[in-house]
Every structure is written in C-alpha cells, then in structure tokens.
C-alpha cells in the first residue's frame, strides 16, 4: 500500500493499513479522528488487525511530528514502547 500526502512525502508498507482503513471509515461515517493522533497497524483482507515491527521509531516519529495520541495494535502495547514514547 502506498500513500501520497499533500506534503509530497510518499509512504508505503503494511503498517499503514489500519490508518487507511480508519480514514475510509471516518469519511464514510462523516466522522473525524482525534487531532494529533498517529495510527499504525497491519490489517488483513478479513479485517484482522495485527502487530507491526519497529514500534520505537514509529513512536519517536510521532512525537517529533507533534502527535499527542498513538493508536496501535494490541500486540504492540508493550510497556517498553509506551515508556519510550513518554520518557524519551
């Protein structure tokens, strides 16, 4: 999956699947995602959300981008990753 943003940055890979699904769902339901929220996670064709790799760099990138909330798969809710995000 590849995303093209207005900023000109292209992103690709399976860890953006959940973000894409949430974007489509919120548009279809005329809802909004909480501001300053980063989203990561893989999603299967059957809609099953699974963990992603390299979670610490994703937390760091979200923090550097000014994100205040991070949505991630349950399998990635590691205490180390959460500590990294808030104590780095």
C-alpha positions as CSV (number, residue, x, y, z in Angstrom):
1,X,0.0,0.0,0.0
2,X,1.3,3.5,-0.8
3,X,0.1,6.8,0.4
4,X,0.7,10.2,-1.3
5,X,0.4,13.1,1.0
6,X,0.0,16.8,0.2
7,X,3.4,17.4,1.6
8,X,4.9,15.3,-1.2
9,X,6.1,12.5,1.1
10,X,5.2,9.0,0.0
11,X,4.8,6.2,2.5
12,X,4.4,2.6,1.8
13,X,4.2,-0.7,3.7
14,X,1.7,-2.8,5.6
15,X,1.9,-0.8,8.9
16,X,-0.3,1.9,7.4
17,X,-3.2,-0.4,6.7
18,X,-5.1,0.4,9.9
19,X,-4.7,4.2,9.3
20,X,-6.0,3.8,5.8
21,X,-9.0,1.7,7.0
22,X,-9.8,4.3,9.7
23,X,-9.6,7.1,7.2
24,X,-12.0,5.4,4.8
25,X,-14.4,4.5,7.7
26,X,-14.4,8.1,9.1
27,X,-15.1,9.6,5.7
28,X,-17.9,7.1,5.1
29,X,-19.4,7.9,8.5
30,X,-18.7,11.6,8.3
31,X,-16.7,11.4,11.5
32,X,-13.2,12.8,12.4
33,X,-10.2,11.2,14.0
34,X,-9.0,13.0,17.2
35,X,-6.5,15.7,16.2
36,X,-2.8,15.0,16.7
37,X,-3.3,11.2,16.5
38,X,-0.8,8.8,14.9
39,X,-2.1,5.4,13.7
40,X,-0.2,2.3,12.9
41,X,-1.1,-1.3,12.4
42,X,-1.5,-4.0,9.8
43,X,-4.9,-5.1,8.7
44,X,-5.7,-8.4,6.8
45,X,-8.2,-8.7,4.0
46,X,-10.6,-10.1,6.6
47,X,-10.2,-7.0,8.8
48,X,-8.0,-8.6,11.4
49,X,-5.5,-6.1,13.0
50,X,-2.1,-7.4,13.7
51,X,1.1,-6.1,15.2
52,X,3.8,-4.1,13.4
53,X,7.6,-4.1,13.7
54,X,9.9,-1.2,14.6
55,X,7.5,0.3,17.0
56,X,10.0,2.6,18.8
57,X,11.0,4.5,15.7
58,X,7.3,5.0,15.0
59,X,6.7,6.4,18.5
60,X,9.7,8.7,18.0
61,X,8.5,9.9,14.6
62,X,5.0,10.6,16.1
63,X,6.4,12.5,19.0
64,X,8.7,14.6,16.7
65,X,5.7,15.3,14.5
66,X,3.8,16.7,17.4
67,X,1.4,13.8,17.9
68,X,-0.3,13.6,21.3
69,X,-2.0,10.2,20.8
70,X,-1.0,6.9,19.2
71,X,-3.3,4.2,18.1
72,X,-1.5,0.8,17.7
73,X,-2.4,-2.9,17.7
74,X,-2.9,-4.6,21.0
75,X,0.0,-6.9,20.4
76,X,2.3,-3.7,20.3
77,X,1.1,-2.4,23.7
78,X,4.4,-3.2,25.2
79,X,5.4,-1.4,28.4
80,X,8.8,-0.6,26.9
81,X,7.3,1.1,23.8
82,X,5.0,3.2,26.0
83,X,7.9,4.1,28.3
84,X,9.9,5.1,25.2
85,X,7.2,7.3,23.9
86,X,6.7,9.3,27.0
87,X,10.2,9.2,28.6
88,X,12.5,9.6,25.6
